[in-house]
């Protein structure tokens, strides 16, 4: 693991004030459970497993967009019923849920170093808090903003601007950690630097969305890493993106 000064080629003093984390795929290793729930739901609706391409699930789109992508023009009542069914399927597998590797250590380190940690997620309030309580991480976040509090979903910047306002921090002093195209685009539209955290196969999509750096696991020295992202003038990942 390289230090941020080596990776980003800067020794300027950082003005980092906050790091804002997404929930699914960043704090919670929830994608496998979501995939199980969505697959079951879509098969129940008659889709063919052999032709089912789940890549759209990882684009960071809200639930209604996912349902309409796979099922076409469905009514508001159908959206509600199917959404409830998906929640039931997710809850049935939630005992398998784990936090992402290093996330507890990263949050503790940042807080100990005086850097505010916040969470901005498209997930609903109930599931968000249940997940954080399950991990024992709720108190690590100075602010928790869910999809129910933002009128427009990612890739609109609203949820990140709302989070910055809650923690009374200028957007240009925040770094976001996101795993989806919509999330990265939302962070960049909010005027924030963004680290893309995802398997390497998604790196190309996150670069196109505007990610400033790409990692497949959280860094051991999180404070130095995130300060380096904010300090660099470079707008695209270097060739040293960590896998």
Secondary structure, DSSP 8 states (H G I E B T S, - for coil): ---HHHHHT--------EEEE-SBTTTB--HHHHHHHHHHHHHHTT--GGG---GGGGG---HHHHHHHHH-S--HHHHHHHHHHHHHHHHHHGGG--B-TTHHHHHHHHHHTT-EEEEE-SS-HHHHHHHHHHHT-GGG-SEEE-GGG-SS-TTSSHHHHHHHHHTT--GGGEEEEE-SHHHHHHHHHTT-EEEEES-GGGHHHHHHHT-SEEESS--SSHHHHHHHHHH----S--TT-B-
